[in-house]
Structure formats: structure tokens, C-alpha cells
Amino acid sequence: MGFLDGKKALVTGIASKRSIAYGIAECLHREGAQLAFTYQNEKLKPRVEKFAGTFNSNIVIPLDVSSDEEIKNAFKTLKSEWKHFDILIHSIAFAPSEELQGTYIDSVTREGFNTAHEISSYSFAAMAREARPMLNKNASLITMSYLGAVKSIPNYNVMGPSKASLEANVRFLAADLGPDTIRVNAISAGPIKTLAASGVSGFRGLLKHVESITPLRRNVTIQDVGNTAAFLSSDLSAGITGETIYVDAGYRNLGMTFVTN
Ligand SMILES: NC(=O)c1ccc[n+]([C@@H]2O[C@H](COP(=O)([O-])OP(=O)(O)OC[C@H]3O[C@@H](n4cnc5c(N)ncnc54)[C@H](O)[C@@H]3O)[C@@H](O)[C@H]2O)c1
């Protein structure tokens, strides 16, 4: 028996076995949730279908969040499989790679700023709206953020403002959906080597730096994030909404990075 027995979860954002969404799917599945998946494009379809099979799921739905129509259709398709569901995992972000290097002031463009916000932040609100009529009581919506939402981080650039917007989205959605007993939270994960992260210039150096000074002296894993997502998906976290929960081995609590041992 797992603590998510009987719950149904839609998981977005799997691109590879290293994806944070993959780690979340593993943990939700282990705790007994039934899973459905989305894929961004035809190239990713066979991969996501294969992963879905390993989690005993045959619900695999196209969803490119740059299209309103595709967002609507994805939930229509899901409805033909499940009338209602309980968990929505939003693990999607994008910014043009040219804007994830150098200084923010020199790299940011109107188009890149809009794209990063649309794909990485607006899409969460758009999906929440389409999901709403299908959500059971005690449903939980979870998105993925990063420290760049609240602190400046070299090369993270335009993704910082879009994660700040995403965290604000979480608070507004939590206020709107709370009266229906639906909770909305973000997990702010420490750096993890994934396809999206590789787009941030100097990412390997960042991983090494964090590992050397973070209180737990290690980087986090997709399973660390997955276990927290499982908790936030479950009734064990029934009193938590509108929050950003840090899964970063303690990094954000450091006030000084001078290491004495
Ligand atoms: N890896 C890290 O260090 C880290 C840290 C904190 C937060 N995050 C966040 O975690 C989330 C998942 O990223 P990840 O690191 O697992 O990388 P990833 O590359 O494995 O996943 C990113 C996903 O976004 C999807 N995506 C991008 N544009 C899309 C679109 N238009 N429509 C639908 N899907 C689209 C991709 O298909 C991919 O599945 C992102 O929000 C990312 O910002 C990552």
C-alpha cells in the first residue's frame, strides 16, 4: 500500500530518464498513483511512450504549451480516459539558449523574455484552468522552480524573472482554488544535470560549486525532488498551499560561502 493509492496523476515534462518529471513519476508510481503523460513533440513521443509503459500507463498525450488549442485538446483527450484526476505535475520550462549566457542586461530580448514567461510560467495557469473542472477534492498541482526566482544567478538570466512569475502564479492559483480544496505548490530544486539545465552556460561549474559548499555537501537528485512531489501530491500535505518548498540540500539558507573545512 502506498500513500497515493487510488490517486490519478498527469505528469508533464519528461524528455529523458534524467528529467525531474521522470524522478517524480517514479516516486508517484511507487506510492500507488496511476499515471498519464504528455510529450512536447513527435520526436519525444516514442521515448515518453516507452517510459509510460514502465509505469504501467498507456495514456500518452501530445502537449506543446505554446498552443492554447493543444492545451485544451490535451485535457479533452485526458477526459476521454479519466473523468476526474488528482495530481498535475507541471515540469516545463524554456528560454532561448543565447539568453542563458553572459550578463542579463546584455542578453535579454523582448522576444526571449516573452517566450520564457509564456512557456515556463503562463502555461501553468493555462493548464490549471483547463484541469479545474476535472479535479477531485484534495487535488494537488505542483510546478518546478529554481533559486533564480529570488536571487540573481550567473547565466540563469531571463529564466530568473520567469521563475519569479511562476512562483507568483502559484500564490494566485492557490488563492483561487483553495476554496475547492485544491492545493497549488512549487518545488524549488537545486541544480540537477538535465537537458534543460545543460542550456545554461557554465552549468557544470555551478554543480561543482554547490556540491562543495551546500550544507549537505551534495547535489540533489531527481528522486529527492520526486519524494517531495509525492508528499505534496498526497493528503499528508493537506495543510500546505501557495508555498515554494526548497529541495536544494540547504543551499538557499547559506549566508556566506566561505568554507573552513
Ligand atoms: N535541472 C535543474 O537544475 C532544475 C532546477 C530547478 C528547477 N528546474 C525546472 O524543472 C523543470 C523540468 O526541467 P528538467 O531540468 O527536468 O529538464 P528537462 O529538459 O528534462 O525537462 C524540460 C521539459 O520541458 C518540456 N518543454 C519545453 N518546452 C515545452 C513546450 N513548449 N511544451 C511542452 N513542454 C515543453 C520539454 O519537453 C522537457 O520535457 C523546469 O521547469 C526547470 O526549470 C530544473
The ligand as an SDF file (V2000), in Angstrom:
LIG
                    3D

 44 48  0  0  0  0  0  0  0  0999 V2000
   17.5910   20.7780  -13.7560 N   0  0  0  0  0  0  0  0  0  0  0  0
   17.6720   21.7580  -12.8660 C   0  0  0  0  0  0  0  0  0  0  0  0
   18.7580   22.1090  -12.3950 O   0  0  0  0  0  0  0  0  0  0  0  0
   16.4140   22.4220  -12.3850 C   0  0  0  0  0  0  0  0  0  0  0  0
   16.4300   23.0760  -11.1450 C   0  0  0  0  0  0  0  0  0  0  0  0
   15.2680   23.7020  -10.7030 C   0  0  0  0  0  0  0  0  0  0  0  0
   14.1250   23.6910  -11.4910 C   0  0  0  0  0  0  0  0  0  0  0  0
   14.1460   23.0390  -12.7070 N   0  0  0  0  0  0  0  0  0  0  0  0
   12.9210   23.0390  -13.5080 C   0  0  0  0  0  0  0  0  0  0  0  0
   12.4370   21.7160  -13.6430 O   0  0  0  0  0  0  0  0  0  0  0  0
   11.5830   21.6590  -14.7830 C   0  0  0  0  0  0  0  0  0  0  0  0
   11.9600   20.4460  -15.6150 C   0  0  0  0  0  0  0  0  0  0  0  0
   13.2370   20.6290  -16.2020 O   0  0  0  0  0  0  0  0  0  0  0  0
   14.3510   19.4900  -16.1970 P   0  0  0  0  0  0  0  0  0  0  0  0
   15.5370   20.0650  -15.5390 O   0  0  0  0  0  0  0  0  0  0  0  0
   13.7910   18.1990  -15.7600 O   0  0  0  0  0  0  0  0  0  0  0  0
   14.7600   19.4210  -17.7490 O   0  0  0  0  0  0  0  0  0  0  0  0
   14.1780   18.5440  -18.9610 P   0  0  0  0  0  0  0  0  0  0  0  0
   14.8500   19.0880  -20.1680 O   0  0  0  0  0  0  0  0  0  0  0  0
   14.3340   17.1080  -18.6920 O   0  0  0  0  0  0  0  0  0  0  0  0
   12.6310   18.9090  -18.9600 O   0  0  0  0  0  0  0  0  0  0  0  0
   12.1410   20.1080  -19.5010 C   0  0  0  0  0  0  0  0  0  0  0  0
   10.8320   19.7480  -20.1600 C   0  0  0  0  0  0  0  0  0  0  0  0
   10.1740   20.9140  -20.6590 O   0  0  0  0  0  0  0  0  0  0  0  0
    9.4820   20.4970  -21.8120 C   0  0  0  0  0  0  0  0  0  0  0  0
    9.0890   21.6390  -22.6380 N   0  0  0  0  0  0  0  0  0  0  0  0
    9.8590   22.6830  -23.0700 C   0  0  0  0  0  0  0  0  0  0  0  0
    9.1260   23.4830  -23.8700 N   0  0  0  0  0  0  0  0  0  0  0  0
    7.8660   22.9380  -23.9360 C   0  0  0  0  0  0  0  0  0  0  0  0
    6.6880   23.2740  -24.6210 C   0  0  0  0  0  0  0  0  0  0  0  0
    6.6090   24.3390  -25.4440 N   0  0  0  0  0  0  0  0  0  0  0  0
    5.5830   22.4870  -24.4480 N   0  0  0  0  0  0  0  0  0  0  0  0
    5.6360   21.3940  -23.6430 C   0  0  0  0  0  0  0  0  0  0  0  0
    6.7450   21.0100  -22.9930 N   0  0  0  0  0  0  0  0  0  0  0  0
    7.8500   21.7670  -23.1440 C   0  0  0  0  0  0  0  0  0  0  0  0
   10.4710   19.5940  -22.5270 C   0  0  0  0  0  0  0  0  0  0  0  0
    9.8420   18.7590  -23.4760 O   0  0  0  0  0  0  0  0  0  0  0  0
   11.0360   18.8130  -21.3540 C   0  0  0  0  0  0  0  0  0  0  0  0
   10.3040   17.6330  -21.1630 O   0  0  0  0  0  0  0  0  0  0  0  0
   11.7370   23.0000  -15.4800 C   0  0  0  0  0  0  0  0  0  0  0  0
   10.6880   23.8480  -15.0750 O   0  0  0  0  0  0  0  0  0  0  0  0
   13.0570   23.5160  -14.9300 C   0  0  0  0  0  0  0  0  0  0  0  0
   13.1670   24.9240  -14.9970 O   0  0  0  0  0  0  0  0  0  0  0  0
   15.2630   22.4170  -13.1580 C   0  0  0  0  0  0  0  0  0  0  0  0
  1  2  1  0
  2  3  2  0
  2  4  1  0
  4  5  1  0
  4 44  2  0
  5  6  2  0
  6  7  1  0
  7  8  2  0
  8  9  1  0
  8 44  1  0
  9 10  1  0
  9 42  1  0
 10 11  1  0
 11 12  1  0
 11 40  1  0
 12 13  1  0
 13 14  1  0
 14 15  2  0
 14 16  1  0
 14 17  1  0
 17 18  1  0
 18 19  2  0
 18 20  1  0
 18 21  1  0
 21 22  1  0
 22 23  1  0
 23 24  1  0
 23 38  1  0
 24 25  1  0
 25 26  1  0
 25 36  1  0
 26 27  1  0
 26 35  1  0
 27 28  2  0
 28 29  1  0
 29 30  1  0
 29 35  2  0
 30 31  1  0
 30 32  2  0
 32 33  1  0
 33 34  2  0
 34 35  1  0
 36 37  1  0
 36 38  1  0
 38 39  1  0
 40 41  1  0
 40 42  1  0
 42 43  1  0
M  CHG  2   8   1  16  -1
M  END
$$$$
